[in-house]
Amino acid sequence: MSKREELIKKYAADLKDKCGVTPNMDLLTKVTIGCGPSIYNADASTVAGSQDSELQTVKNNFLIKKLGLKDSPALDEAIHSALEKYGTANKHKYRVVIYYLLTIHFKKESVYK
């Protein structure tokens, strides 16, 4: 099993166990691949939910640039909703899991087709 496949299994487990979501494995794999080499970097692979700069990065680089959404308060609300769903007590929030939840939330699965 490759390192990427191991990480995808870990992300799927987090989605199921911590978020109560049964993941679409094809979409999860595509979101993982879309994150590129950042998934292998301990710092870049997670989202610091308490840092405003990190939340702006998620909004600007993922929601606006990748998913093609317009900047609005709804984007911030969706990010906070995804973080809540993942669990505020959970220190390690994987970027792929947050991106997956946001992709589903905005019904933007077509970006990964």
N, C-alpha and C positions, 0 to 999 in steps of 0.2 A: 504494500500500500504506500502510495506517495505521501509526502508531507502535506500537499494540498488536500488529498483525500482524507487524511487524518483530521485536518482542520475543519473540513466540511462536515465530518461526522460530529465534531465538537460543537460546531455552530447549530447543527440540527438538534442536538441534545439540548442546547440552551434554549432554542426556540420552543421545543416541546416541554421541557421541565420548568423553565423559568418564566416563559411567556405564555404558555398554554396554547401554542400554535403548532399545528401539524404542518411542517414545511413541505412545499413543492420542491422536491430535490433538484429538479432540472433548473428551476429559477434560482434556487440557493446556489447551485454550482455556478451559474452565470453571474450572479452578483459577486460571488467570491472571486471569480476570474477578473471581473471588472475592477476590483480593488487593487489588482496588480500585486507587485512585490511587497506592498505595505502589510499584507497579512503575515509576513514572516518577521516583521519588526515588532518587538514587544510593545513599544510606545505607540507606534502608528496603527497597530492592529486593534487598539481599544479607543473608546470615546470617553473623554473626561467630562461627564455630565454636569459638573459644577463649574467648569471654565467657560466663560462667555465666548472667548476667542475660539474655543473648540466647537462650540455650537454654531458660531458664525461660519466656520469652515464646513461643517456638515450642510448648513443651509446653502452657502454660496457654491461650493464645489460639487455637491451631490444633487440637492433638490433643484437648484436653478440651472447649473451647467449640464449635469447628466440627465436629469429627468425633464428639463425644459419648463419648469414651473415659474410663474411670475412671483416676485417677492411680495409677500403679504403677511399679516399677522397669523394667518392659517398655517404657514410654514413653521413658525416658532411653536405654535400650539401642537402641531403634529410631532415635532421633535420631542417636546416635553412629554407628550402622550406615549411615544415609543420608549422613552427613558423610564417612565412610570411603569409601563407594562413589563419592562425588563426587570424592574425592581430597584428602587433607590438605594437599598442596602447592599445591593450587589456591586462590588467595587470594580469588577472586570466586565465592562460592557463591550463586547466585540463589535467593531465597526461593521462587519458584514451583517450581523444580526440586526443592528439598528437600521442599516440601509435596506435590508430585506423587509423589515416591518414598515418602513416609510414607502417602499415601492408598492407594497400591498395596500397601504392606507390610501395612497393617491391613485390606485388602479393604473399604475404605469408599467405593468409587466411587459407590455409591448416594446418598451425600450430595449429589453433583453432578448427579443426574438431573433 
